Amino acid sequence: MTEMPRPRVAVLGAGLSGAACAQALRERGVTVEIVERGRGPGGRMASPTVQGRRVDLGAAYFTVKESAFQTVVDDWASRALARPWTDTFDVLSPGGRDSTTGPMRFAAGGGLRSLVADLLPDDVRYGTPIDTLDDLPHDAVVLAMPDPQAARLTSAPPGDWAAYDPVIAVAAGWPQRSWSTDAAFVNDDPDLSFLADDGSRRGDGAAVLVAHSTADRARRHLENPDQAVAPMVAAMRRLLDIAGEPDWTHVHRWTFAKPADTHGDAEFHLDTTGRPVGLCGDSWCPSGAPRVEAAWLSGQRLGAALAAHLTEGMAQKS
């Protein structure tokens, strides 16, 4: 009896949704090849090495609502990869300073990038941009990337694409910590929308702040993000009453930082009219606003659905 061949799937994107989708496919006997245009894992959970330490320049933290994701987070915590950070953020506005308490926010000692890397196999093809899906000989393709990037490779899903807002992230290091906040939402400010103490978040006490710009500030500097550093550092100092200039700064441009829209009740998209093409990511979030957990859930759910479709198709051919 001839053994039925294993279907092959190309997953484009080594962020959290791509890692989760690939894991779900592999668990169901599907051969997966992960291709990433960037130089490392993480996607928008990037934690590059800056001044000798990892700095979270993308997603600032993650929360947990769903039991399936809780199981993953519990495993990360048991291996000291993830850690509870805080359930209280300051709120900075022109009217003053307040605080808000919500769900526990989790962080990672090695940066959020390390959590994505934990889910990925060792044979990811980094630094490999794909210009057309016709170059991929696989049985199916998954696009685990922001909608504007996926739109360059495939036709729109039902309901059209989700729009994304840009963000410029600036990390700044001081000789010592002189502020009293671990993290803050910033309201009605022309420059900043969020601030995080990266030393508090990572747990090493480093005097490093990471600021996220407003979408308006980011749009003004997408062509030259270095020009955003001075006004954003000035805003950090103004909002947190910091006397001196930082010893160093580092800037990162996120052209497609966060979804401004979502796909409603859809958990993912899977087009099976020809060779199957799937879409997943944090804009596919029926249970609430786009977040890290939504990306993982979307990838897992797409992986399970795609594996079932491929397995059924292979069985019918045998």
C-alpha positions in Angstrom: 0.0 0.0 0.0 1.5 3.3 -1.1 1.8 5.9 1.7 -0.2 9.1 1.0 2.2 12.0 0.4 2.2 14.8 3.0 0.9 18.1 1.7 3.3 21.0 1.6 2.4 24.5 2.7 4.4 27.7 2.5 3.8 30.1 5.3 5.0 33.7 4.5 5.7 35.6 7.6 7.6 34.5 10.8 5.6 36.7 13.2 3.3 35.2 15.8 0.4 34.4 13.5 2.7 32.6 11.0 4.4 30.7 13.8 1.1 29.6 15.3 -0.3 28.6 11.9 2.9 26.6 11.1 2.7 24.9 14.4 -0.9 23.9 13.9 -0.2 22.5 10.5 2.9 20.5 11.6 0.9 19.0 14.5 -1.6 17.7 11.9 1.0 16.1 9.6 1.5 18.9 7.1 5.0 19.7 5.9 5.6 23.5 6.4 8.2 25.8 5.0 8.3 29.2 6.6 9.6 32.2 4.5 10.3 35.6 6.1 11.4 38.7 4.3 13.1 40.1 7.4 16.3 39.1 9.0 14.8 37.4 12.0 11.6 36.2 13.7 9.0 38.2 15.5 7.3 40.5 12.9 5.7 43.3 14.9 6.9 41.6 18.1 10.4 42.7 17.2 13.1 43.0 19.9 16.3 44.1 18.2 19.6 44.3 20.1 20.2 48.0 20.9 23.2 49.1 23.0 23.9 45.5 24.0 20.4 44.5 25.1 17.1 43.5 23.5 14.6 46.3 23.3 10.9 45.7 22.5 10.2 48.2 19.7 7.0 46.7 18.4 4.2 45.2 20.4 4.5 46.5 24.0 3.0 43.6 25.9 0.3 41.0 25.6 -2.8 40.0 27.5 -4.7 36.7 27.8 -8.4 36.0 27.5 -8.8 32.6 25.7 -8.0 29.3 27.5 -6.1 28.0 24.5 -3.6 30.9 24.5 -3.5 30.7 28.3 -2.0 27.2 28.0 0.7 28.5 25.8 1.4 31.4 28.1 1.5 29.1 31.1 4.1 27.0 29.3 6.2 30.1 28.5 6.0 31.2 32.2 6.9 27.8 33.5 10.1 28.1 31.4 10.8 31.7 32.5 10.3 32.9 28.9 7.3 35.1 29.7 6.5 37.0 32.9 3.6 38.9 34.4 4.5 42.6 34.2 1.7 44.9 35.5 -2.0 45.4 35.5 -1.8 49.2 36.0 -0.9 51.8 33.5 -0.6 55.5 34.0 -2.7 57.8 31.9 -1.1 61.0 30.8 -3.2 63.8 29.3 -3.2 67.6 29.2 -5.4 67.6 32.3 -2.8 65.7 34.4 -1.9 62.2 35.4 -4.2 59.4 36.3 -4.0 55.6 36.3 -6.1 52.7 35.0 -6.2 49.1 36.1 -7.0 46.3 33.6 -5.9 42.8 32.8 -2.4 41.6 33.6 0.0 42.6 30.9 2.8 40.0 30.2 6.3 40.7 28.9 9.4 38.6 28.2 12.8 38.8 29.7 14.4 38.1 26.3 12.0 40.4 24.5 8.7 39.4 22.9 10.6 38.2 19.8 11.9 35.3 22.0 8.4 34.0 22.4 7.8 33.9 18.6 11.2 32.2 18.1 10.2 29.6 20.7 7.3 28.4 18.4 9.3 28.4 15.2 11.4 25.5 13.8 15.1 26.0 13.1 14.8 26.0 9.3 13.0 29.3 8.6 14.2 31.0 5.4 15.0 34.6 6.5 15.8 37.4 4.2 13.6 36.0 1.4 11.1 38.4 -0.1 8.4 36.8 -2.3 7.2 38.9 -5.2 4.6 36.5 -6.6 2.9 33.4 -5.3 3.6 31.7 -8.6 7.2 31.2 -7.5 6.0 28.8 -4.8 5.4 25.2 -5.8 3.6 24.3 -2.6 0.1 22.7 -2.2 -1.1 25.8 -0.3 0.1 29.2 0.8 -0.5 31.2 4.0 0.0 34.9 4.1 0.7 35.8 7.8 1.3 39.5 7.4 -0.5 42.8 7.6 -3.2 43.3 5.0 -1.5 46.0 3.0 1.5 43.5 2.4 -0.8 40.6 1.6 -2.7 42.8 -0.9 0.4 42.9 -3.1 0.3 39.1 -3.4 -3.3 38.1 -3.6 -6.8 39.4 -4.3 -8.9 40.9 -1.5 -10.9 38.7 0.9 -14.6 39.2 1.4 -15.2 42.5 3.1 -12.0 44.0 1.6 -8.7 44.7 3.3 -8.2 46.2 6.8 -6.5 49.6 7.0 -3.4 50.0 9.1 -2.0 52.9 11.1 1.7 53.7 11.1 3.8 54.1 14.3 7.4 55.3 14.8 9.0 53.8 17.9 11.9 55.6 19.6 14.0 53.9 22.3 16.1 56.2 24.5 18.6 55.3 27.2 19.6 57.6 30.2 22.4 57.2 32.7 19.8 56.4 35.4 16.0 56.1 35.9 14.5 59.4 36.9 10.8 58.7 36.1 8.1 57.0 38.2 6.0 55.2 35.6 6.3 51.7 34.3 4.0 52.4 31.3 1.5 55.0 30.3 -1.2 55.6 27.8 -0.8 59.1 26.4 -4.0 60.9 25.5 -4.5 64.0 23.3 -0.8 64.5 22.7 0.5 65.6 19.2 3.6 63.4 19.4 3.2 60.3 21.6 0.5 57.6 22.2 2.3 55.3 24.6 5.4 55.1 26.8 7.0 52.0 28.4 9.9 51.6 30.8 11.7 48.8 29.0 13.9 48.0 32.0 10.7 47.4 34.1 9.1 45.5 31.3 12.1 43.3 30.6 13.0 43.0 34.4 16.6 44.1 34.2 16.1 47.6 35.5 17.8 49.3 32.5 17.0 53.1 32.3 15.5 52.7 28.8 12.2 54.2 27.6 10.4 53.2 24.5 7.9 55.7 23.0 5.3 55.0 20.3 4.3 58.0 18.2 0.8 59.0 17.2 -0.3 58.0 13.8 -0.2 61.6 12.6 3.4 62.1 13.8 4.4 58.9 12.1 2.8 59.8 8.8 4.9 63.0 8.7 8.2 61.1 9.1 7.7 57.8 7.3 10.2 58.8 4.6 12.8 59.9 7.2 12.0 58.5 10.6 15.2 60.0 12.1 13.4 63.4 12.0 10.9 62.1 14.5 13.5 61.4 17.2 13.9 65.0 18.5 10.2 65.9 18.9 9.5 62.4 20.4 12.4 62.7 22.9 11.2 66.2 23.8 7.8 64.8 24.4 9.2 62.0 26.7 11.0 64.6 28.8 8.0 66.9 28.9 5.5 64.1 29.9 7.8 62.4 32.5 9.6 65.5 33.7 13.1 64.2 32.7 15.8 66.8 33.1 18.6 65.6 30.9 19.0 64.4 27.3 19.4 60.7 26.7 22.8 59.1 26.2 21.5 57.4 23.0 18.4 56.9 20.9 17.2 54.3 18.4 14.3 54.7 15.9 12.2 52.2 14.1 9.5 52.8 11.5 6.4 50.6 11.5 4.6 51.5 8.3 1.8 49.0 9.1 1.9 49.0 12.9 -1.6 48.2 14.0 -5.0 47.6 12.3 -7.3 50.5 12.2 -10.1 48.1 11.0 -10.9 44.5 11.5 -12.6 41.7 9.6 -15.6 41.5 11.8 -16.6 38.0 12.9 -14.1 36.3 10.6 -11.2 34.4 12.4 -9.2 34.0 9.2 -9.7 33.7 5.5 -9.2 30.6 3.4 -9.8 30.7 -0.3 -10.1 27.1 -1.8 -11.4 28.0 -5.2 -7.9 27.1 -6.6 -4.7 26.3 -4.8 -5.6 27.2 -1.2 -4.5 30.6 0.0 -5.0 31.6 3.6 -4.8 34.9 5.5 -4.3 35.3 9.2 -3.1 37.9 11.7 -4.3 40.3 14.4 -6.8 42.0 12.1 -8.8 38.7 12.2 -10.1 39.1 15.7 -13.8 38.4 16.3 -13.5 38.4 20.0 -12.3 42.0 20.4 -9.7 44.6 19.4 -6.5 43.6 17.5 -3.9 42.3 20.0 -1.1 39.7 20.2 -3.4 37.0 21.4 -5.7 37.6 18.3 -2.7 36.9 16.0 -2.0 33.6 17.7 -5.6 32.5 17.7 -6.0 33.4 14.0 -2.9 31.5 13.0 -3.9 28.4 15.0 -7.4 28.4 13.6 -6.3 28.8 10.0 -3.7 26.1 10.4 -6.3 23.6 11.7 -8.8 24.5 8.9 -6.2 24.3 6.2 -4.8 21.0 7.4 -8.3 19.5 7.4 -8.9 20.8 3.9 -5.6 19.4 2.6 -6.0 16.1 4.3 -9.5 15.6 2.9 -8.3 16.5 -0.6 -5.4 14.1 -0.4 -7.7 11.3 0.8 -10.1 11.9 -2.1 -7.2 11.6 -4.7 -5.9 8.4 -3.2 
